[in-house]
Amino acid sequence: MPKILCVVGARPNFMKLAPIYLKLKRDNDFNPVIVHTGQHYDYEMSQVFFEDLELPEPDHFLDVGSGSHAEQTGRIMIEFEKVLLKELPDLVMVFGDVNSTLSCSLAAKKLNIPVAHVEAGLRSFDETMPEEINRRLTDSISDLLFTPSRDGDDNLMKEGISKENTYFVGNIMIDSLVKVLGNIDEMYEKEMLVRHGLSAKEYALVTLHRPSNVDRKENLIRIIDFLGGLSGDLKILFPVHPRTSKNIQAFGLAETAGKIDILEPLRYKEFIVLLKNAKFVLTDSGGIQEETTYLDVPCLTLRNNTERPVTLTQGTNELVDMDNIGGKVKLILEGRWKRTRIPEFWDGGVSGRICSVLNDKWGAGAASISNVCQ
Ligand code: UD1
């Protein structure tokens, strides 16, 4: 049975792995093996997601931890190469745009092992973002490219990446979202709102972790001040990423932040309940722009650009800065916000589409994947 090494490293990868891994396992046409690089290592950033997403323990844990980009990227390559040489997989599957995505595709290609990239083709056109470098380079060496939206196909074509290897399959995050929504009943939903002292649609949910927002002291001060001011009108819930938490302490902002409900990172299911019931969301994450579009919850993205433009054109998302954010919040509170149109193939069927591409290319009797992918 062909062996597929599925690589994850950071929190947003886990929801993308789960639907594909579980389907590959169920269908039993391939042998999927999980490699976790350990880029995220805290229990609540990593293990808890494996539990909630019904994933087994990873087959390989590389324990690379944090470091500068070069250190982290280099360490992952060194450790992942050892796994490749031991497992000799037929295909390496990578997800999203984190450092693990690039490092592992590069290590695999150097050993002539084909690479499939799930969530290919997204572009912010902002090379100051490490994720943009990871996306471009990973796509440029991938053999199979699975795109979440049509803009992804257009971007790849403009970069001269073969159309033959590109498959528009839809958004894999939504597969996990559809599944978890099916497991949330009214009682669980009520229990979560009560636990956090919330009423539906009477609070805002905030997640911020990008270096541009949280590593610069003056920017983080402005954000925390704004949220503190808003907390007079609306309850603010802010589950903090470790990067943000460290900086709130380091910049001496703990007192101002006291007006906001600052929490540890939340479990997936709990987070989705709070997302679904929020009046609006303020974020700089990629995946949350998509989840709010699916859930028809207004989303303010505190960035200059997004690699997910379909959330702007069809969804509930808008880009904001600290100068116009107050006006946007007012519009939302007055009930004057756009409604969503769920993008094509954001339907829970993405893992099925990916598996059927793999089967078509490589099902019983087909040539080995290395030949197919050339
Ligand atoms: C990474 C991804 C980003 C993704 C984000 C989601 C890259 C370049 N960035 O950014 O695309 O949106 O994950 O969360 O791959 N830390 C902990 N515990 C952990 C993990 C990290 O304390 O479990 C600390 C690290 O020590 C570091 C900081 O958080 O100080 C940032 O972690 P890192 O993995 O470098 O990048 P993220 O900001 O999480």
Residues whose N, C-alpha, C, O or C-beta is under 5 A from the ligand:
A	BS01	UD1	A10 R11 P12 Q39 H40 Y41 D42 M45 S66 G67 D97 V98 N99 P130 E131 H209 P242 R243
